[in-house]
Amino acid sequence: MTEPELLNACVGPDLDSTTALACLKELKEQCLYLHFDGARYCFKKDPNVTLLVEQEADMVARDERTVRQKIQEMLEERLDGAREAIVWPAQSGDITDKEATFFIAYLPLEFAGKSKAMRETQARELLEKCGEKPRSYRNGLALAIPAAEQVEILRRSVRYLVAIERLSGKAKQLNLTDEQRGQLREREATERAAVESAFMRLYLEVWFPRAEEGGIGIDAVSLGGRSLQTTLGDKKTAPVHKRVMELITEVQKRVHRSLTPVKLVEGFNLGCGPSPRPGIATASVVEGLYSFLGYPRLTSPSAVAETVRKGVQEKRFGYISGPIPELGEDGKYKVPHTRVRFGVSMSADEVDLDSGFLMIPDAIPQPPAIEAPPQPPDGETPAERPDTEQPPQPEPSQTPHGGQQWWNCRQG
């Protein structure tokens, strides 16, 4: 029987065509003896590929490590090779603490199945320590938390996907017909769509460390009722990392892509605050931003270089590269004033975050004053001074064409 014939027989006042087509789709996926050759449906005594898929999926389920490894590989592919994304750290030492940049650790699926107390304990361990040592760059780390309701959906879809891939690999051995191969491809497309849908919703909650009395607390942010602009679009794989970055930078704004010079000046007490300082090394600025909780979180240290560029142009501070200069008794740094960049245009590439130094305007050395030429006493002209010599006047014949006029022009 063809699909139009089925609809003509079923559709009526109590059953619309949309519902009938949805039921037919479910029957194709669940009935073990319902066959479809691309035009007609019929029941046969031989099972269709649905039974083969179910049997193979049961075998895959017995080896959960295969499914876990497959999901991990797929997640790594959907992180677009972002070096700041760390996949499934088993312990705190798996999260690097050697670089001042912002990292996101994507926690494994098993984390979603733990109790609230166990989850918070493990999260604090990851945020507070790196192995046996206290973590240095605490302000440069966040944890992406898997959603419990999506974990089982993802596992099931990947389990069926692995089963279909195995069946497709031994299609000749199983003597699959062209009709059955087509059914496999259709089922594979369905499971892949389910996988991408689960990945799109898997990591929509992020935990940040926050300072609390006696230790570190957890600042949890989630999407809530909002929506993300980053969607699947024309891509075949879910943009997991881009969605997480949009969540924490654009929606919840816990991490920033830039920092204003005023925030830098106020945050590090450059010439202001209870303990004002006349200058600070750019390396100390980067170290502080990524170490101390409560400071603005930046996506990358390059944002600091851009802040320095703006601050120099706006005359918030001066910039110099090289060894840390010595502060003189007059409150000025002992460096040539010509080396200090202040109130000028410069590019962020010119800022050396390793050897740069910032100084407040009052601590910038001033150029030496230019002494004015001595003035003659009042009432005395230069011609009356005995030590004043008049320049020799050349003879007209010794000058070039129009000689006297040319000299007078020079005198003027």
PEFENVEN-V540250 format. One line per field, one symbol per residue. ss: DSSP state (H for helix, E for strand, - for the rest). burial: 1 if it has 16 or more other ideal C-beta (glycine too) atoms within 10 Angstrom, else 0. A space follows every 10 residues. Layout:
ss = ???
burial = ???
This chain:
ss = -EHHHHHHHH -E--E-HHHH HHHHHHHHHH ---EEE---E EEE-----HH HHHHHHHHHH H--HHHHHHH HHHHHHHH-- ----EEE--- -HHH------ --EEEE--HH HHH--HHHHH HHHHHHHHEE --EE---HHH EEEEE--HHH HHHHHHHHHH HHHHHHHHH- -------HHH HHHHHHHHHH HHHHHHHHHH HH--EEEEEE EE--EEEEEE EE-------- ---------H HHHHHHHHHH H----E---- HHHHHHH--E ------E-EE EHHHHHHHHH H------E-- -HHHHHHHHH HHH----EEE E-----E--- --E---HHH- E------HHH -----EEEE- HHH------- ---------- -HHH------ -----HHH-- --HHHHHHHH H-
burial = 0000010001 0000000001 0001000100 0001110000 1000000111 0110011001 1000001101 1001110110 0001110110 0100111001 1111111110 1100000010 0111011011 0000101111 1111111001 1011111111 1111001000 0000010001 0011001101 1101111111 0111111110 0000011010 1010000101 0000000111 1111111110 1100110010 1001101101 1000001111 0110110011 0010111110 1111111111 1100011111 0000100000 0110100001 1100000000 1110011111 0011100000 0000000000 0000000000 0000000000 0000001000 00
